[in-house]
């Protein structure tokens, strides 16, 4: 199975949320990484056929999804960033309702719902109302909803936002199981979520794909740009104005240890660090403020 995104643009007024983007996707996990406002959600909504491109075309195995219509949408499982829940439904009734929407009826509805509630570890909670669920439980129910029709294309938009570390690990493990024999597109701005599960990482900025590769190839691309330095606390303001800082912690006697991004060795005592995907993200999205009292990444 192959999805071709061909010269796709989406405009809202004069603003281009997605700008002349071309991309080919086959089976595997694609992590779509970018800051809020980078165009991730707009792109995913177009792939899910919820939103139409202003220009360009999306094809499945050479056929326009516009022409395929319902045949294409039947292949989609979609968990949007802001997913609506009926808080007075039980988990079981919620999935029954979506089975009806997706044309899943009869005995298969019951068996599929039971199977997925067990899969996302909510079977024992199936008779409880959604309003009693934690954020992680609601997200797992959302995943079950997206998987009801056993989709060949699974689209997940910021699925771990707001989850605690334990729920995030549980979700990551589910993702690894889900990725077999399907296209999984997973948008996030949380780098740690996708470091171990993505077959391919797409970094999106201002509506365009600015980097595309494996975790290994992208981290290699910033090798030699990641440094660890130690400095006096009073020098921190000056350093923040000059470099993108990934992490900082106080050691002792007013000395801080900093991990930063710099194309050249930033100072004499700087030591090179082995890069990770967080450094790749900072290389694209870190900003050094011109205000000496303000630093953002």
C-alpha positions, 0 to 999 in steps of 0.5 A: 500500500502506498500513499502519494501526497503530490504538491499539496497546499492548504490555505486559510485566507492568505496563510499557507498551513501546508505549503506545496508538500510532496511525500510518499508513505508506505507501511511503517510508523511515520513520526510527524514532528513539529512545533504547534502551528507547524502544519501537522494537524492540517496535513493529517486531516487532509490524509484522513480526507476530513479536509480538502487540499486547496491545491494538489492531490493525494493518491492511494496506490495511484488512485485519487482519494477523491475518486475512491471516496468512501472506499478510501475512508473505510481504510482509515482509523483516525484519532484527532487531537481534540477527540469528542467523548460522550461522557455519560456513555460507558466505554462499551456503549461508546465503541458500540456507537462507533461500530454503528457509524462505521457499519460494523454490526451483528455479532462481530460488533460485540466480539470486536469491541470486546477484543479491543477493550482487552487490547487497550486494557479497559475490559474491566472498566467497560461498564464505567462511564467515560466521565470517570476515566483518567486522561490516559484511559480516554486516550486508550479508548480513542485508540480502540475507536480508531482500530474498530475497522482494522484500518490499513491507515492509522492516523494519530494526532498528538495522542499522548498530550497530557498523559503521565509518563506511565501512560505514555510508556503504555501507549508507546508499547501499543504503538509498537504492536499496532504498526504491523502491516499498516501505515501509521502516521503519528504527529507529536511535539514530544520527541521522547514518544517516537525515538524508539518506535518510528521507522521514519521521522518527518520534521515539519516547519511552517507547512513544509517537511524540512527533514526526513529520515530515520532516527539514526540518520537525523541524529547523525546530521547534528553530530558535531553540533552538540556540546556540554559546557560549564559556566558561572551562573552570572554568565548564563544570560550571555550564553542564552543570547548566543546559543540554543540550550537543550538542558541546564542544571546547577552543579555547585558553587554557582556553576551550571552545566549546559547542553547546547547546540552550536555549529562551532565549538562554543568555548575552550572547555566545551566537550562534544556530546553524542546527539539524540533526536531532541537535539535534532528538534532543537536544531530546527526549532530552538530560538535564541531571543534578542531580549536578554531576559528571555530565552525560548526553545 
